[in-house]
Structures are given as structure tokens and as C-alpha cells.
């Protein structure tokens, strides 16, 4: 959830300015070491150890740990960077930094081991306290050789070198683990059984986030198609009002591409009244809103005297869930995102007028609860003389059909924008030594999975430019969630899983953790994160540590036509393939080019192959397996791991 303690239209820029102020403050007034280096830190073993910070310009800096000492010189801006020799796993150590001018800093209880960055959206953020058997898991979590650090939510339009909120390394235990990433912690706990070295876990996730805000500006420009939005982001960074004004123009153009109506200028007298108390529109008892994911217009008029309208004001809209675009008297004044968060907007002098004033808010939401929430005492016009005009009640609404789609998003949005989370939550990590990255994300991109393979591959390359060219990535494939169907059909989540699978298949330094059998069709956040962590650890043992075991169970190799049969062969099979609860695998489909052509087919097992009966299917060109939002998949091998969903072409 985005915190909006001040003026929403300012908040993002104030954060940027705070970060910029930190970046441009006198380096001599800051600690010598960057804040990522603190007591209880874990440094990456068996490779040179980068260390950096700030001091007086031109100062000589001596850095030492154990028997190793190196020197560096601060540049003209006071920034210095040193590289310590590689060290084997061990500790505890003291890391000392001293300058020729007499400044010094030491951090203690430093371990050397393997460091992992855990990132993504809410299923990576999901805490240990919300998982299966959490009380016992927390009670048994004390482990001084697992150290954790969490990066607070933050977003900015330009990359930062320092975090906006304090960070701290702490040892795993009942005081630190309950609110830490469950997938990340369970991964480390299981991995340490096979790799008995200290493990450092950096958790940097944001629930609901798309992949685009986690990619740098340069990465997105390489993808193409984002230049207009990125240019707008630059405008906003320089001048928030100009950015919001331009977004308003883009928003109105988008609306008028589908209709000639102008709701932000309409009188709205025929719009129905919003039921009180203001709340999630799905609970109003209005049939067309009961399951509505999309847009709803809200409108309220307020009458002001000439004196009240003369000066600047603050428009307080109360809580809004999720995205709003707001107009006052037909002029766009702001756009924000949040899960029920307050929306205060500054109105310059001249925005209001004597007599009738129209406040129009378009709210869009792609899932779950949605709308304007109030409460009434949080909805007002706060005038320049300190008085307030109440805005609770008397709101009207207009339903927008879901076929209209979703409006343009502000590129400075946090979870739905571009590059801003990378700038504030990844870039400040600098060149900190990592052994690998765990990535659990994709739910928010499922609606447009066609580009996800490219975007995921871009993120992998993007972060490798920061942390190392061969940095391993462990990708969690989306679990089973959503509708269970009895016939083949389209599925956004299946498309997203296939994009994940193909991105990993094309990357020699990535592995997939299949979780199609450990989700819950009714829970977006399945509580069995222990299984997720265990499968991530197995993937790491295969990809990173070179163990001779499969990364994620059976994976499809080829599909070949043999007469009236299609034979699918698998790699990574331990022992042989197994079909649970049946004498044959289920959920195999044969398809031709058209989506509607897919048909379930009979199958038979042959060690590491599955034979599909193709009779009755005209000109099949593709094999799909376990395709759907929440499919039931019964094909495993002797390791107990499932074959994950896939779609592959048939070789004639």
C-alpha cells in the first residue's frame, strides 16, 4: 500500500527530492560506508568483494577485513569504491574503513557466504506469519547463519544511489522472520541443508507490481514501445503539474477514441446516487457492479462563494481503490494509485470559481475491492483561509462497461508504472555481491502475457548489467489459481506461465521452479510457501551449485508425429514418469492453429515419453499440457515433482 502522509501530487516528487538531496549532500557528512554495509551483513564469498561509500573529496580510504586491506581514493564528488580480494565462507569479521583525514567506521559480526536477492510481487512479499504451520515455523526460526534485510517500498522517476528508508541486516529468529518474505526464508532454510554456508537474503518486493517498474529506463527503451511514457516521466520529474496536465490530455484522447461523451464536463444530473456509506462498489447491491473490474465515474458538485473560490485549496477525496484520474471544473488535476489510500490534491488559485464547481473522479480497478471509500470526514475542500467545505455524501456515479478496457496509466505510478521501483529499490543496491536472484512475479502481467517473455528476458539482462553478467535467476512459475474448467479454452495465467517457461528455456543462467500443484484455486496467495522455497532451493542446487538433479522435474523435449500418434519426450526425468490417480496422464491437448481447435486426447505412458492418440484431431500442430488458470495435473516423476504446463510445436 502506498503511504500518502502529505499532498499526493507532491509525494512522489518529495521522495525524489529527498533521494536527490541524499545523493547530493556533502559526502563528508554521511557515514563512510554505504548503508547496505551494516552490522550482521553477509558478503558474497569466492569473488572480489565490492565496497563503497562517501568521504571528503580526494581523500584516501583504507578498507580492511580479516587479513585483507585495500585502498581507494574518493573522487571529486566524494564517492569512493574499493574491491576486496575474494574470501571463503566464514566469519564473523569486522569490516573497517579509515580515511587519511581521520574519519573511520567499523561494522561488526560480518559473515561471508552466499547472498540472494528475492524480488517480485505479493507472493514473494507474503510473510512467514501467513503461511502453513506458521507458529511452529517462527518458533524454530532462530539461525544466526541466515541474515535478512528488507528494502522498504519506494519509487522515484530517476535512479537513486541511496535507499529512501533505513535498512538493517538482522539474524533470522522469532523477532525478525514473522514479517519477512516466506518464499525467500524457506528457500534459504532448505538450501542450507545442502550448502552449509552463511546465507544473506535481501528482500525487495512490492505486492501488485507489474514487471515494467522493476526494469531500468535503459532496459525499457531497448524493448521499445515505451518511449512516449518514459519521456512523460521525465516531464513529471522536472514539473509534476506539467506531467499531470499532459497525462490528462493523453487520458482524454484515449477516452474519446471510443466515444464522443465527455463525463468530466457533463452535468451528471441523471447519474444514480452513490449508496452510503461509501465503500467497495461490489457491495452496493447493484447487479452490474457486483463483479465489476473496470471503471466507474464519480461526480459531486459544490457551491462556493467568491471569497472561498479566490485562493488555492486542497481537494481531499478520502480513500480510493485503485487508480484515479481527477478533474475539477473540467480540468485534469491529478492521477494516483493506491489500495484504498487517501487522495489529496493541490488546487492552484483559479482552479475554483464562485458558484457551482464540479469534481469528477474516474476510478479504475482490475481486481478485488474498488471505488471511493471516504469516510465523510476525510472528504473536503480545504481552503487557503484554513476553513473546509465538506464533500462527504451527495456523490453520483456512472458505470463503464468492462469492454471499454483500462485507461492509460501514469508512468510514475508505483506498481503499474515504468522503471520507478527499480530506481528506488534495486539501483541503490549498487554492485553488492550476489550469488543469485529469486523472482516471483507475473500475476499482474497475466492480462497481456504476449510481451512478458521479452520483458522478463529484459529484466534478467538489465539486472545482470548491475550485478554481474552470469548472475543466476530462479524463476517461480505461477501456481494454480482461478477457475477450474472441464474443456480446453483460453487462459491468461497459462499464457503467462508459458512466457516464463520460454524465457527460462532461452537463458543458460536461469531455472524454473514449477508450482502448478502447490497453489489453491481460491487463494491468490497460497499459504504453502514451504513447498515454493523447497523447489527454489532444488533449482539453485541444480543451476548454481551443479548438483546432478533436475531443476524442476520433467520438462518437455520434443513432440513428434508417429503415424496416428504424437509422442512427447521429456528431459529431466528421475526414474520414470508417473501418473497419479490414474493409469495414464491427463490434461494433454492437441490443437491446430485455431484456439477453438484444442481437444483433450487419450494418452499412454512409456518411461520418459507420453503417447497421444491423434485420431479424430484434424491437422494437429501443437501439444498443450495442463493448460488453464487452475488445471489438475497428474504427471510426475519419481522425484515427486510435477511436469509443468507447456505448449510445444509438433515436429512432422
N, C-alpha and C positions, 0 to 999 in steps of 0.2 A: 504494500500500500504506500502511495506517495504521501509524505507528510507535507502539509501546506500551512506552516505556522504563521506566515505573513501573507503578503499580497501575491496571489497566484501568478499574475502576469510577470511579477518581478522575480519569483522564487528561483526559477531556473537560471536567470542571469546573475542573481546574487550568489548562487552556488558557483557559477563560473567565475565571478569576480573574486570570490573567496579563494578558489583554487588558483586563480591568476595571481592574487596577492601573495599567496603562499609561495608560488613559484618565483615571484619577483622580489620577495622580501630579502633583506640583507642576509646573505648566506651565513655570515658570521654570527647571526643571532639565532640560528637554528642548531639543533644537535648535529654533531659531526656526521653521524650515520643516518641514512635514510630510515624512515620509521618501520620498514619491513624488517630491519635488523634490531631485534629486541631480546631481552632475557627469554630463555627457553626456546629460541629459534632452532630450526633444523636446517642445515646447509647440505646441498647436494654433494654426495660422495663421488669419487672416482672421475672427476672432471674439474678443470680450473674453476675456482670459486669467485665469481664477481662480487665486489663490494664497492659501494659508492655512497656519496653524501655531499655535504657542503661545508665550506670553511671560508676563511678570508681569501680574497683573490690572490692567486700566485703562491699561496702557502704550500710548503712541503708537508705531506701527510704520510705517516708511517702506520701500517696496518699489520697486526700480528695475531696469530692464533697457534697454540701449541709451539712447535719448533719453527714455524714458518713466519717470515717477515718480508713485506714488500713495501715499496714507497711509490707515491704518486704526487703529482703537482696539481693544485686547483687551477682551473682556467680563469680567464678574466672575469667570468660571472661568479666565480667561487665554487663551481661544481668540480668534483674530483671523482675518479673511477680507478679502482685497482683490481688486480686479478691475483688471488692467492693460488698457490700450487694445489693440485688435486690431493685429496686426503681420503683414506679408507674410512669405513663406518666406525664410529666410536664417539667418545666424549664421556663426561661433559668437559667443555672447554670454556675459556674466557677469550672473547674477541676484543682486542684493544686497538684504539685509534688515538694517535697523538700527532699534533702538528708542531712545526718548528716554532710557531709563535706562542706555544704553550698551552693550547687548548687540548683537552683529552676527553675520551668517552670509552667506557667499557661495558660490554654486555656479558652476562654470565649464564651458566647452565646451557651452553650451546651444544647441540648434538650434530653429528654428521651422519647422514643416512640417505634415504630417498624421499624426494619431495614431489607431491602430486597436487595439481590444480583441479578442483572439482567445480564445474560450472554448468549452467543451463537455466531451466525454469523451475516451476514449483515442485516437480517430482525430485529434482536434485536438492531443492531447498527444504523439502519435507523433513521435519526434525525427528530425532530418535524418540522423543516423547510421544509421537503419534504413530508408532509402529507396533507390530505384534510383540506381545510379551515385554512391553517397554519397561515396566517396573524392574523386572529381573535384569534386563539388559543394562539399564542405567546403574543398578546396584553393583554390577560386575564390570563396570567400565574403567576402573582405575588402571592406568597403564602409562607410566612415565616415559615410555619409549614411543608413544603416539602423541604428537603435539599438533594442536589445531589453531587456526587463525581464520576469522570470518571478516570479509570485506562488506561494509555496510552499503545498502542501496544508495546509489548516486548516479547522476547523469549530467553531462555537460556537452556543449557543442564542439569543444576543442579538447585535444588530449591533455591530460594533466600528468605531472611528474610526481605529485604527492596525493595521498588519499584525502578526501574531504572530511572524514570522521576518523577518530583514533582506531588503531588496530593493535592487537596484542596476541602473542603466542602463549598458549596455556597447555598444560598436560591434560590428557584425557582423564576424566573422572566424573563422579556423580554431580559435581558442580558445573562442569563445562559441557558435557555431552548431551544433556536432555534437549537443548535447543540447537544443536549442531546438525549438519546435514547427515541424515541416516544412511543414504546410499554411500556417501563418502566414508563415514566412520566404519560401517560394516565391511566395506571393501578393504580398508586398512587392517581391521581386526583379522579378517580371513587371510589376507596376503601375508601377514606377519608370521603365520604358521609355517609358511614355506620359505619366506625371505626374512630371516630373523635379524633385521637391522632397524634402527630408529626410522620412523616414518613421520614426515611433516605433511599436513593437509591444509591447503589454502582453499577456503570455500568462498566462491564469488558467484552467486546466482541471484535471479530475480523472477519470482513467480509471474506467469502470464507473458513472459517476454518472447518475442519472435527472435529469429536468428539475426536479422539485419542490424539491430542495435548493438550486437556483440562484434561486429566487423568494423575495421577501421575505414575511414573515408577513402584511403587509397585502395583498399580492397574492394569496396563497393564500386568505385569508379572503374576498376578493372573488369568487374562483372558487366557493367553497362546498364543503362536504363534508369539510373538513379541521379544523374547529373542535375536535373532541374530541382529535385528535392534537396540535394546537397548544397546547391547554390543558395536556395532559400534558407537553409540552416546557417550559412554564412551571414546572410542578411540579418537573421534573428540575433545571431551572436553580437553583431555590431549595434543593432537597434531593434529591441523586441517589438515596439509598436509597428515599425515598418514591416517586420516579419509577419506579425499577426494581420496587418492590413492586407498584405499580399496573399496570405493563406485564405483570408476571407474572399478575395476575388477569385481564387482558384476554386474554392468551395462553391461559390455561387455559379461559376461557369459549369462545374460538374453537375450541379442540380439542374440547370437549365438545358443541359444536353439531353435530358429525359422528359422534361415537362416545361410548360410556359408559366406555371404558377410561381408565385414569389411569397412564400409563407412568412418571411421576415418583414414583409411590408403589408400583409393582409390585416384587415380589421379583426378577423377571428371571432366575430360575434356568434357564428354558427358552430364553433368548436365546442365539444362537450366539456363539462366541468371536471376537473381532476378530483377524484374521490379523496376525502380526508379521513385520517391523516395521510399526508403524502408518504408514499412508500413504493416498494417494488411494483412496477406496473403489472407483473404477472399475478399479483394477488388482488387486483382491483375487482375481479369478478366480471371482467369484460372478455367475452369469448375470444375475440381476435387477438387479445394481448396475453392470453393465458400461457402460451408457449412462444411468445414473440421474441425472436432475436433479430434485431434490426434497429430502426429509427422510430422515434416519436418526437413530434414537435410540442413544445410547451410555450404558453404565452400568458403574460399578465400586463395589464395597463395600470399606470399610477399617475395621479394628477398632482402637479407641483405648482407652487406659487412662483412668481418671477424671482423672488429672493432665494427660494430653495434651489431653483434651477441655475442660478447665476454662476456658481463656482464648481470646482472639481468635486468628485464624490467617489465613494467606493460601493460597488454593487456586490452585495453578499447573497449568493444563491443557495447557501446551505450545501448539504451533501449531494453529490451527483455520482452516478454509477453508469457508465464508464467514461465515454468521451463526450464532451460538449463543444458545440460551436455556438457562440452567444452574440446576439445583436441588440443594440439599443437604438431605437428610432431608425431602424433600417440600416445601421452601420455596424459591421462586424467589430467586436471589441476584444475577443479572446477565445482561445481554444485550450482545453486542458484535458488531462486523463487522470483517473484515479478510481479506486474501488470504494465508492461512497464518500469520497473526500470533499472537503469544503472548496468552494469556488468563489473566492473574492477577486473582483476585477476593478482596477483603477479606471475611472472615467475622467477625462480631462475637461476643463472648463469648456463649455459649448456643446458637450455631448447631450446634455439635458435641455429641456425647454419649458417655458411656462405653459401650463395646461396639461394636455394628455401626453404621456410618454409610454412607448411600447417596448417591453422587454420580451425577447423571443429567444428560446433556447432549443436547439436541436440536440437530442441525446441519442447516441448510438451505442449499442451493446451487442457483442457477439456471443454471449452465453450468460447463463445464471441470472442473478438478480440484476435489475436495471431500473433507471429512472432518476427522478429528483426526489430526495428524501426529506428535505427540510433539516431540522424541525423549524417551526414558525419563528422562534426567537433567534434563529441563525440566518433568517432571510430578511434583508433590509437594504435600503439605500442610506448609507452613512454620509451625511453632508459635511461640507467644509466647516460649518459652524459647530460641529460636534453633535448635532441632532441626528435622529434616524427616522426614516419613513418605513413602517413595517411592510413586508412583502409576503407574509405568510397568508395562505388562503387565496381564493379568487383566481386560481390558475386554470387555464383551459388547455386542452390537448388536441392533437391531430395525429391519427395513426398513419404510418407509412408502410406500404406493403413490402414484405421481405424481398420481393423480386427487384426492388429498387437498388439493392446492394448496399455497400458501405461507402461513406464519403471519404475524400482524401484525408489522410492523417497528417498531423503536424510532424515534420521530421525531427523536432526537438522533444517529442514525446519520449517517455522513458521506455516502456516495454514494447511500444509499437512504432517507434521512430527509427532513425538511422544513426548508427555509429556512436550514439551518446553514452550508452552503457560501457562500451569498450573504452571510451575516452576516460571515464571516471573510475572504472572497476577493474580494468585489465592493464591499461597503459601505465598506471603508477607502479605496477609490479616490476617495471623496467626489465632488466636482464637476469632476474633472480633465477638461480639454477633449478631446473625441474627435471624429474625423471619421466613424467608423463602427464597427460590431461585426461580427466573423465568428463564426458559431455553427455548430459541427459536433457534433451530439448527436442521439440518438434511439434508438440500438441498445438501450439499457437500458429504454426505454419501449415497445418494439415489441409486447410481450405484451398491452398494454392501450392500443392506439393510439386507441381511441374518444374518449378525453379529451385526446389530445395536441394537437389543433388549438387547443382552448381554452387549454391550459397554455402552449403556445408563444406564442399571442397575448398571454397574461397576462405572460409574461416580457418580451416586447418592450415592452409598456406600462409594466411595472414599472421596467425599466432606463431608459426614456426619462424617467421622473419624476426619476431621479437625474442623468442626463447630458444631457438636452435632448429636447424634445417631438418633434422631427422627426429624431431620430437614425436614420441608415440601418442596416439589418441585412442582411447577406449570409448566407443560409442554405444550408448544404451538404445537398443531398438524399442520403439513404442510397444507397450504391453496391450493386452486385450481390454478394450473399453468401448462401451456403446451398445448399439442394437445387435442382437443375435438374429441371424436370418436363416431361412430354410432353403433359399435358392441363390444361385450366383447373382451378383449385382455389383454396382459401383461402390467404392468405399474410399473416402478421403484418407482415413487412417492407414488403409492398406497401401495407398499410393505413397504416403509419407514413409512408411516402413521400407518400401521398395527403393525409394530415393536414398534412404540411409544405407541400405544394403549395397546398392551400386556405388555409392561414394566410398564406402569402405573397401569394396572389391577392387576399386581402381587405385587404392592407396596402399603402398607397401608397408607403411608405418602406422596402420590403423587396424583395429579389430572390433568386432561387433559382439555385444552381449545380448543374446536373444532372450526376451522376457515375455513371449506371447502366451505363456502358461502360468504366469505368476501375477497377473493383473486381476481386476474384478470388473465385469461388465457394468456394474452400477457405481463404481467409485473411480473418479478421475485420478485420485491419489491412493493407489493400492497400498495397504499397510505392510505388506511383506517385503520390506526393503532389505531384509537379511538375505533373501534369495538374489536380489539385484546385486548386492555387494559381493556375494559369493561368486556370481558369474562374472562380474567385473574383475575380481581377483584372478579367476581362472584365465580370462582373456589376457591379463597382464603377465601371468606366468608363461603363457604361450608366446606373446608378442615381444615382451620386454626382456624376460629372463630366459627365453629359449628352451623351455621345457617341452618335451615331446608329447604334448597332449593337444587336442583340438581347442581352438579358441572359444567356440560356441556351439559345439555339436555338429550334426550332419549339415553340409551345405551342398546345394545343387551344383553339379559339374556340367552335364550336358543332357539334352533331351533329343533322342534320335528316333526316327521312324524305322520300324522293322515290320514290314507288311501291314497288317491291320492293328498293330500295337505301337505305342510310343513308350520308349524305355528311358527312364530318368535315372541317371547315375549320380552318386553322391560322393563327395570327398569328406575327409574329417570324421569318418565313421569309426567309432571304437567298438570292436567286436563285430556286431551286425546291427542292421536296422531292426526295430521292434515296433509293432503296432499295439498300442494299449487298448483294452476294452473292445477288441475286435480281432478277427483273423486277417484283417487287411487294413491298409491305411485309408483314411477318409479325407475329404476336403480337397481332393485333386480335381481340377477342371481342365478341360480342353476348350480352346477358343480359336476362332478365326479372327479376321481383322476387326469385325464389329464387336462393340461391347456386349450387345444383346445375344451374341452367339455362344457365350460361355455355357458349358454344361458340366455337371458333375459326372464322373465316369467311374466304372469299376476298376479295381486295382488288384495287384498281387505283389508280394514281397519276394525278392531274390537277393539275399545277403545285403549288398550295398546298392541295390537297384530297386526301383519301383516300376512295374509294368502297367501301363494304362491301356485300357481297351478303347480303341479309336473308332470302332464300327458305330455308325449312326451319327457321327460328328463330321459334317462336311468341311473338307479342306482345313483341318486344324493347323494353325501356325504358332500357337503359344500354349504353354502349360502354366497354369496358375495353381498355387498351393496355399491353403489356409488364408484365403483372401476374404477380407471383411473387417469391420470395426472390432468385433469380438468373436472371432472364429473359434471353433473347437478343433484342436489339432492333436492327433494321436500318434504321430510318427516321431519316434525317439531312437536312440541307440543305447548300447549297454552302459554308457556313462550316466544315463538318466537325463540327458539334455535333449531338448526337442529340436527337430528340424524347423527352422524359422520360415515365415511366409516368403514367397518369391513368385516372380513371373519371369520365364525364360523362353526364348525362341526355340522352335523345333527345327533341328537340322535334318534336312531331307536325305 
